[in-house]
Amino acid sequence: MTDEALVGVVLVSHSAAVAESVAELARGLAAGGAVAPVATAGGTSAGGLGTSADLIVAAAREVDRGAGVALLVDLGSSVLTVKTLLLEGELPPDSRLVDAPFVEGAVAALVAASAGAPLTQVAEAATEAYAYRKA
């Protein structure tokens, strides 16, 4: 499967370091073949803690290959920012806010996307991460 046919994944965090670290982990665990495009939108445009609509839009456009974009977010204002961008049509077509735990969901989403799953299945894989039990 070519990179163009894969769902893109965007990780939105209040911290650039957190977003990059989760992306690195997900890429490492999804390795073994083609890895779907993944980009981060962490922190503010000035480098501080927070959420930037401009960074989110740029990341979504970077990973968009026409198969959809799954956006995973960490905390409150990142959820609100992505919802607003979706409502205003600022994100690529077939972009979806995925309700999933940030770390586990990111790994599951990137593994599914890298296997060539469509957006619906990528979102389902990420959401299923809520069921991962640690005890």
C-alpha positions in Angstrom: 0.0 0.0 0.0 1.4 3.4 -0.9 1.8 6.3 1.5 -0.8 8.2 -0.5 -3.6 5.7 0.3 -3.0 5.8 4.1 -5.0 7.7 6.7 -2.9 10.5 8.3 -2.7 10.9 12.1 -2.3 14.2 14.0 -1.4 14.3 17.6 -2.5 17.5 19.4 -1.1 18.2 22.8 -0.6 21.2 25.0 3.1 20.4 25.0 5.3 20.1 21.9 7.6 17.7 23.8 4.7 15.4 24.8 3.3 15.4 21.2 6.7 14.6 19.7 7.4 11.9 22.3 4.1 10.1 21.7 4.6 10.4 17.9 8.1 8.8 18.3 6.7 6.0 20.4 3.8 5.3 17.9 6.2 5.4 14.9 8.5 2.9 16.7 5.7 0.5 17.5 4.1 0.8 14.1 7.4 0.1 12.3 7.9 -3.1 10.2 6.6 -1.7 6.9 5.2 1.5 5.6 4.3 3.9 8.5 1.3 6.1 7.9 2.0 9.9 8.0 1.9 11.3 11.5 2.4 14.9 12.5 2.2 16.8 15.8 0.6 20.1 16.8 2.0 20.6 20.3 1.9 23.8 22.3 1.5 27.3 21.0 3.1 29.0 18.0 5.4 30.8 20.3 6.6 27.6 21.9 4.7 27.7 25.1 2.1 25.4 26.7 -1.3 25.6 25.1 -3.1 24.9 21.8 -2.6 26.5 18.4 -5.2 26.3 15.7 -2.6 27.3 13.1 -0.3 24.4 14.1 -3.3 21.9 14.1 -4.3 23.0 10.6 -0.7 22.8 9.3 -0.2 19.3 10.8 -3.5 18.1 9.3 -2.6 19.4 5.8 0.9 17.8 6.1 -0.5 14.3 6.7 -3.6 14.5 4.4 -3.2 12.0 1.5 -6.9 12.0 0.7 -7.8 9.0 2.8 -8.8 11.0 5.9 -7.1 12.5 8.9 -7.5 11.2 12.5 -6.9 13.8 15.1 -6.1 12.7 18.7 -6.0 15.3 21.4 -4.9 15.4 25.1 -6.9 18.0 27.1 -9.9 20.3 27.1 -8.9 23.3 25.0 -7.3 21.0 22.3 -10.7 19.3 22.0 -12.5 22.6 21.7 -10.0 23.9 19.2 -10.3 20.8 16.9 -14.1 20.8 17.2 -14.1 24.5 16.2 -11.8 23.9 13.2 -14.0 21.0 12.1 -17.1 23.1 12.3 -15.5 26.0 10.4 -14.2 23.6 7.7 -10.6 24.6 8.3 -9.4 21.0 8.3 -9.0 18.7 5.2 -12.0 16.7 4.1 -12.7 13.5 6.0 -10.9 14.8 9.1 -12.2 13.3 12.4 -11.7 14.1 16.1 -11.1 10.7 17.7 -12.3 10.0 21.2 -9.4 7.9 22.6 -6.7 7.9 25.2 -3.8 10.0 24.0 -0.9 7.6 24.2 -2.6 4.2 23.7 -5.0 5.6 21.1 -2.1 7.2 19.1 -0.3 3.9 18.9 -3.4 2.0 17.9 -4.4 4.6 15.4 -1.0 4.7 13.7 -0.7 0.9 13.7 -4.2 0.6 12.0 -3.5 3.4 9.6 -0.1 1.9 8.7 -1.8 -1.4 7.9 -4.0 0.5 5.4 -7.2 0.6 7.5 -9.8 3.2 6.4 -10.5 6.2 8.7 -13.5 4.5 10.4 -11.4 1.5 11.4 -8.5 3.8 12.5 -10.8 5.7 14.7 -12.3 2.4 16.1 -8.9 1.0 16.9 -7.9 4.2 18.8 -11.2 4.2 20.7 -10.8 0.6 21.6 -7.7 1.6 23.5 -10.1 2.7 26.3 -10.6 -1.0 27.1 -6.9 -1.7 27.6 -6.6 -2.8 31.3 -3.4 -2.3 33.2 -4.3 -4.2 36.3 
